[in-house]
Amino acid sequence: MMQQEAGKEGEALAAQFLENKGYQVRDRNYRYQRAEIDLIVQKDQLLVFVEVKYRTSTTFGYPEDFVDAPQASRIIEAADHYLCQINWIGNIRFDIVAVMMQQAAPVIRHFEDAFY
């Protein structure tokens, strides 16, 4: 499977996972300048910007360890732009959803308030 296809599969699994937890997907792959936000979800008056990290092994570390400070900054900048666009009044949060493909089934972990 190509990396881009795997990433799309990871995002689809993460979106389903979050929907099952009561979140509503508002946007996918929101782009602003050099940044992309994988998922933007909402639960009540909380808007959550989600970075999805997909891996097939932990050889080089856990998926959630692959969000570095420059990437977090770009996501925050894109989120600011999105918030202005939709005129959002309410709380926000930045989460990471880590999707690890295992033999039996994917293991999905949700890290709330992962960075800001």
N, CA, C and O of each residue as an XYZ file, in Angstrom:
464
protein
N       0.856     -1.191      0.000
C       0.000      0.000      0.000
C       0.892      1.242      0.000
O       1.857      1.326      0.760
N       0.567      2.179     -0.839
C       1.363      3.399     -0.900
C       1.110      4.251      0.338
O       0.054      4.164      0.965
N       2.094      5.073      0.675
C       2.019      5.875      1.910
C       0.794      6.785      1.926
O       0.138      6.918      2.959
N       0.478      7.411      0.792
C      -0.670      8.329      0.751
C      -1.982      7.568      0.973
O      -2.867      8.039      1.687
N      -2.097      6.387      0.352
C      -3.298      5.567      0.557
C      -3.409      5.144      2.016
O      -4.493      5.167      2.600
N      -2.281      4.758      2.595
C      -2.264      4.338      4.000
C      -2.689      5.497      4.895
O      -3.438      5.309      5.853
N      -2.206      6.696      4.577
C      -2.591      7.877      5.354
C      -4.080      8.133      5.281
O      -4.708      8.462      6.287
N      -4.657      7.984      4.079
C      -6.102      8.177      3.903
C      -6.872      7.130      4.703
O      -7.894      7.435      5.317
N      -6.372      5.891      4.692
C      -7.022      4.833      5.474
C      -6.948      5.164      6.967
O      -7.921      4.982      7.698
N      -5.791      5.649      7.409
C      -5.627      6.042      8.808
C      -6.585      7.150      9.197
O      -7.170      7.125     10.280
N      -6.745      8.134      8.300
C      -7.672      9.238      8.572
C      -9.114      8.750      8.630
O      -9.893      9.195      9.473
N      -9.464      7.839      7.735
C     -10.832      7.293      7.736
C     -11.098      6.527      9.034
O     -12.170      6.659      9.625
N     -10.125      5.730      9.477
C     -10.271      4.989     10.737
C     -10.380      5.951     11.920
O     -11.185      5.738     12.827
N      -9.566      7.013     11.908
C      -9.598      8.000     12.994
C     -10.940      8.727     13.018
O     -11.503      8.954     14.089
N     -11.457      9.095     11.838
C     -12.747      9.795     11.762
C     -13.857      8.910     12.324
O     -14.693      9.371     13.101
N     -13.862      7.632     11.927
C     -14.869      6.688     12.423
C     -14.759      6.540     13.938
O     -15.767      6.532     14.645
N     -13.532      6.424     14.425
C     -13.266      6.293     15.855
C     -13.839      7.490     16.619
O     -14.505      7.322     17.640
N     -13.572      8.708     16.110
C     -14.053      9.917     16.780
C     -15.574     10.039     16.689
O     -16.220     10.468     17.645
N     -16.148      9.664     15.545
C     -17.616      9.684     15.417
C     -18.248      8.741     16.433
O     -19.293      9.050     17.006
N     -17.621      7.604     16.652
C     -18.125      6.644     17.644
C     -18.036      7.204     19.062
O     -18.762      6.760     19.952
N     -17.147      8.177     19.274
C     -17.017      8.827     20.585
C     -17.914     10.064     20.687
O     -17.865     10.780     21.687
N     -18.725     10.317     19.670
C     -19.684     11.414     19.734
C     -19.244     12.707     19.060
O     -19.919     13.729     19.190
N     -18.135     12.678     18.350
C     -17.676     13.861     17.625
C     -18.320     13.891     16.242
O     -18.632     12.851     15.663
N     -18.511     15.099     15.727
C     -19.044     15.285     14.373
C     -17.896     15.820     13.514
O     -17.256     16.809     13.873
N     -17.639     15.165     12.382
C     -16.572     15.621     11.493
C     -17.062     16.841     10.717
O     -18.053     16.769      9.990
N     -16.363     17.954     10.876
C     -16.719     19.193     10.166
C     -15.920     19.367      8.891
O     -16.420     19.905      7.903
N     -14.675     18.912      8.914
C     -13.805     19.124      7.760
C     -12.687     18.086      7.762
O     -12.269     17.596      8.811
N     -12.215     17.764      6.553
C     -11.079     16.846      6.399
C     -10.047     17.512      5.515
O     -10.392     18.208      4.560
N      -8.783     17.299      5.833
C      -7.672     17.786      5.016
C      -7.774     19.279      4.715
O      -7.624     19.704      3.569
N      -8.028     20.063      5.747
C      -8.105     21.517      5.598
C      -6.697     22.058      5.376
O      -5.790     21.817      6.172
N      -6.533     22.795      4.273
C      -5.215     23.330      3.935
C      -5.175     24.850      4.062
O      -6.108     25.558      3.682
N      -4.057     25.320      4.612
C      -3.792     26.753      4.670
C      -2.289     26.924      4.518
O      -1.520     26.434      5.345
N      -1.872     27.608      3.478
C      -0.454     27.785      3.151
C       0.247     26.428      3.144
O      -0.106     25.554      2.352
N       1.237     26.243      4.022
C       1.993     24.976      4.004
C       1.461     23.967      5.027
O       2.072     22.920      5.245
N       0.350     24.276      5.638
C      -0.171     23.398      6.693
C      -1.393     22.639      6.216
O      -2.144     23.101      5.357
N      -1.572     21.470      6.792
C      -2.792     20.702      6.556
C      -3.265     20.159      7.896
O      -2.486     19.622      8.684
N      -4.563     20.313      8.131
C      -5.171     19.732      9.333
C      -5.960     18.522      8.851
O      -6.864     18.644      8.025
N      -5.608     17.353      9.377
C      -6.220     16.110      8.901
C      -7.720     16.095      9.132
O      -8.494     15.853      8.206
N      -8.137     16.355     10.376
C      -9.559     16.326     10.718
C      -9.895     17.513     11.608
O      -9.115     17.894     12.480
N     -11.062     18.086     11.374
C     -11.600     19.094     12.288
C     -12.942     18.537     12.738
O     -13.845     18.327     11.928
N     -13.060     18.301     14.037
C     -14.269     17.683     14.577
C     -14.862     18.575     15.661
O     -14.190     19.439     16.223
N     -16.131     18.339     15.932
C     -16.820     19.143     16.942
C     -17.623     18.228     17.850
O     -18.230     17.251     17.411
N     -17.608     18.576     19.127
C     -18.452     17.899     20.112
C     -19.002     18.994     21.006
O     -18.253     19.650     21.730
N     -20.303     19.189     20.956
C     -20.946     20.286     21.684
C     -20.299     21.611     21.266
O     -20.240     21.920     20.076
N     -19.815     22.394     22.233
C     -19.209     23.697     21.918
C     -17.679     23.619     21.888
O     -16.996     24.608     22.155
N     -17.157     22.452     21.565
C     -15.713     22.249     21.493
C     -15.324     21.896     20.062
O     -15.846     20.945     19.481
N     -14.403     22.674     19.504
C     -13.883     22.402     18.166
C     -12.490     21.812     18.341
O     -11.651     22.381     19.040
N     -12.248     20.666     17.704
C     -10.985     19.955     17.890
C     -10.271     19.796     16.559
O     -10.840     19.309     15.582
N      -9.004     20.221     16.540
C      -8.144     20.063     15.372
C      -7.306     18.807     15.604
O      -6.572     18.711     16.588
N      -7.425     17.852     14.691
C      -6.841     16.531     14.921
C      -5.751     16.223     13.896
O      -5.974     16.301     12.688
N      -4.592     15.877     14.394
C      -3.513     15.367     13.556
C      -3.546     13.850     13.666
O      -3.450     13.299     14.763
N      -3.682     13.177     12.529
C      -3.721     11.716     12.513
C      -2.337     11.202     12.150
O      -1.743     11.631     11.161
N      -1.836     10.288     12.950
C      -0.547      9.667     12.657
C      -0.768      8.175     12.493
O      -1.312      7.512     13.375
N      -0.337      7.655     11.349
C      -0.572      6.267     10.965
C       0.766      5.564     10.817
O       1.662      6.073     10.143
N       0.909      4.423     11.427
C       2.134      3.633     11.294
C       1.770      2.149     11.222
O       0.725      1.713     11.704
N       2.677      1.397     10.598
C       2.483     -0.055     10.534
C       3.417     -0.765     11.505
O       3.277     -1.966     11.735
N       4.373     -0.028     12.078
C       5.250     -0.632     13.086
C       5.763      0.468     14.013
O       5.652      1.658     13.719
N       6.323      0.038     15.131
C       6.893      1.007     16.074
C       8.420      0.993     15.982
O       9.097      1.467     16.894
N       8.958      0.463     14.908
C      10.407      0.376     14.730
C      11.081      1.721     14.978
O      12.127      1.783     15.624
N      10.489      2.791     14.470
C      11.096      4.113     14.610
C      10.406      4.951     15.683
O      10.684      6.144     15.808
N       9.515      4.341     16.456
C       8.821      5.061     17.516
C       7.311      4.970     17.350
O       6.817      4.430     16.361
N       6.595      5.494     18.311
C       5.133      5.461     18.281
C       4.604      6.580     17.391
O       5.240      7.627     17.276
N       3.443      6.372     16.759
C       2.919      7.364     15.819
C       2.801      8.759     16.418
O       3.108      9.751     15.758
N       2.357      8.834     17.669
C       2.133     10.142     18.296
C       3.431     10.917     18.518
O       3.397     12.122     18.767
N       4.580     10.230     18.429
C       5.870     10.905     18.619
C       6.325     11.668     17.377
O       7.356     12.340     17.404
N       5.563     11.566     16.294
C       5.997     12.159     15.031
C       5.381     13.528     14.755
O       5.401     13.983     13.612
N       4.838     14.190     15.764
C       4.384     15.577     15.601
C       5.443     16.446     16.269
O       5.535     16.511     17.494
N       6.244     17.113     15.432
C       7.301     17.955     15.996
C       6.809     19.387     16.155
O       5.717     19.735     15.706
N       7.627     20.211     16.800
C       7.232     21.597     17.099
C       6.909     22.412     15.837
O       5.909     23.130     15.833
N       7.721     22.328     14.760
C       7.364     23.094     13.555
C       6.016     22.670     12.958
O       5.240     23.513     12.507
N       5.745     21.367     12.959
C       4.463     20.903     12.430
C       3.316     21.388     13.314
O       2.286     21.830     12.806
N       3.488     21.308     14.619
C       2.461     21.794     15.548
C       2.201     23.280     15.304
O       1.050     23.714     15.313
N       3.256     24.060     15.088
C       3.094     25.495     14.822
C       2.299     25.743     13.548
O       1.436     26.621     13.515
N       2.585     24.970     12.496
C       1.847     25.131     11.236
C       0.371     24.778     11.432
O      -0.509     25.451     10.895
N       0.105     23.723     12.201
C      -1.283     23.311     12.454
C      -2.015     24.414     13.232
O      -3.164     24.732     12.928
N      -1.351     24.987     14.226
C      -1.957     26.046     15.029
C      -2.257     27.267     14.154
O      -3.308     27.894     14.294
N      -1.329     27.600     13.252
C      -1.526     28.738     12.349
C      -2.722     28.483     11.418
O      -3.546     29.371     11.200
N      -2.805     27.283     10.882
C      -3.934     26.934     10.017
C      -5.239     26.961     10.808
O      -6.272     27.393     10.295
N      -5.191     26.500     12.053
C      -6.386     26.497     12.905
C      -6.859     27.928     13.151
O      -8.058     28.203     13.120
N      -5.911     28.841     13.397
C      -6.274     30.254     13.583
C      -7.014     30.782     12.358
O      -8.022     31.477     12.484
N      -6.509     30.449     11.181
C      -7.128     30.888      9.936
C      -8.545     30.310      9.811
O      -9.481     31.018      9.439
N      -8.687     29.031     10.124
C      -9.988     28.360     10.056
C     -10.979     29.016     11.017
O     -12.133     29.258     10.663
N     -10.518     29.300     12.233
C     -11.384     29.907     13.247
C     -11.904     31.265     12.783
O     -13.068     31.601     12.999
N     -11.029     32.043     12.143
C     -11.456     33.348     11.611
C     -12.460     33.159     10.480
O     -13.446     33.891     10.395
N     -12.215     32.187      9.616
C     -13.092     31.927      8.476
C     -14.519     31.601      8.914
O     -15.485     32.078      8.318
N     -14.640     30.783      9.962
C     -15.984     30.347     10.377
C     -16.532     31.185     11.528
O     -17.649     30.958     11.994
N     -15.732     32.164     11.988
C     -16.168     33.054     13.061
C     -16.517     32.263     14.329
O     -17.570     32.479     14.929
N     -15.636     31.354     14.729
C     -15.886     30.448     15.850
C     -15.802     31.158     17.188
O     -14.829     31.852     17.483
N     -16.826     30.975     17.981
C     -16.819     31.437     19.366
C     -17.004     30.175     20.198
O     -18.075     29.569     20.174
N     -16.006     29.788     20.908
C     -16.103     28.565     21.703
C     -14.719     28.023     21.983
O     -13.718     28.601     21.559
N     -14.664     26.926     22.689
C     -13.390     26.327     23.061
C     -12.804     25.540     21.897
O     -13.522     25.039     21.031
N     -11.478     25.447     21.903
C     -10.784     24.636     20.905
C      -9.770     23.753     21.608
O      -9.406     23.976     22.762
N      -9.325     22.736     20.867
C      -8.322     21.819     21.420
C      -7.556     21.214     20.244
O      -8.071     21.135     19.129
N      -6.340     20.796     20.504
C      -5.517     20.135     19.501
C      -5.227     18.714     19.978
O      -4.617     18.515     21.029
N      -5.669     17.731     19.196
C      -5.510     16.326     19.563
C      -4.665     15.588     18.530
O      -4.490     16.044     17.399
N      -4.153     14.453     18.945
C      -3.498     13.517     18.033
C      -4.255     12.199     18.134
O      -4.560     11.729     19.230
N      -4.554     11.611     16.986
C      -5.086     10.257     16.972
C      -4.033      9.385     16.296
O      -3.696      9.581     15.129
N      -3.523      8.421     17.053
C      -2.491      7.512     16.557
C      -3.151      6.213     16.117
O      -3.875      5.579     16.883
N      -2.891      5.828     14.874
C      -3.448      4.595     14.320
C      -2.274      3.655     14.042
O      -1.418      3.942     13.205
N      -2.251      2.537     14.753
C      -1.219      1.518     14.560
C      -1.858      0.307     13.900
O      -2.745     -0.321     14.479
N      -1.417     -0.023     12.702
C      -1.970     -1.198     12.034
C      -1.320     -2.445     12.624
O      -0.105     -2.628     12.547
N      -2.149     -3.288     13.209
C      -1.696     -4.564     13.760
C      -2.253     -5.670     12.869
O      -3.073     -5.402     11.992
N      -1.822     -6.889     13.083
C      -2.322     -8.001     12.262
C      -3.831     -8.169     12.408
O      -4.556     -8.231     11.415
N      -4.290     -8.241     13.640
C      -5.711     -8.528     13.905
C      -6.612     -7.345     13.551
O      -7.580     -7.488     12.804
N      -6.283     -6.194     14.089
C      -7.113     -5.004     13.882
C      -6.281     -3.778     14.234
O      -5.305     -3.882     14.977
N      -6.660     -2.617     13.706
C      -5.903     -1.417     14.052
C      -6.072     -1.057     15.530
O      -7.140     -1.243     16.114
N      -5.007     -0.546     16.110
C      -5.054     -0.043     17.481
C      -5.085      1.476     17.369
O      -4.182      2.080     16.790
N      -6.128      2.089     17.925
C      -6.295      3.535     17.806
C      -6.235      4.153     19.193
O      -6.947      3.739     20.108
N      -5.368      5.157     19.332
C      -5.250      5.853     20.617
C      -5.485      7.335     20.380
O      -5.011      7.905     19.398
N      -6.222      7.945     21.291
C      -6.623      9.346     21.177
C      -5.926     10.134     22.280
O      -6.130      9.870     23.465
N      -5.098     11.109     21.882
C      -4.389     11.966     22.835
C      -5.034     13.341     22.809
O      -4.842     14.103     21.861
N      -5.795     13.660     23.841
C      -6.465     14.956     23.913
C      -5.475     15.999     24.393
O      -4.574     15.707     25.178
N      -5.658     17.240     23.902
C      -4.800     18.344     24.331
C      -3.337     18.005     24.118
O      -2.516     18.210     25.012
N      -3.006     17.494     22.959
C      -1.666     16.976     22.682
C      -0.620     18.077     22.542
O       0.549     17.869     22.867
N      -1.036     19.243     22.062
C      -0.074     20.347     21.915
C      -0.830     21.665     21.811
O      -2.025     21.697     21.515
N      -0.114     22.734     22.060
C      -0.576     24.095     21.761
C       0.526     25.053     22.100
O       0.367     26.262     21.931
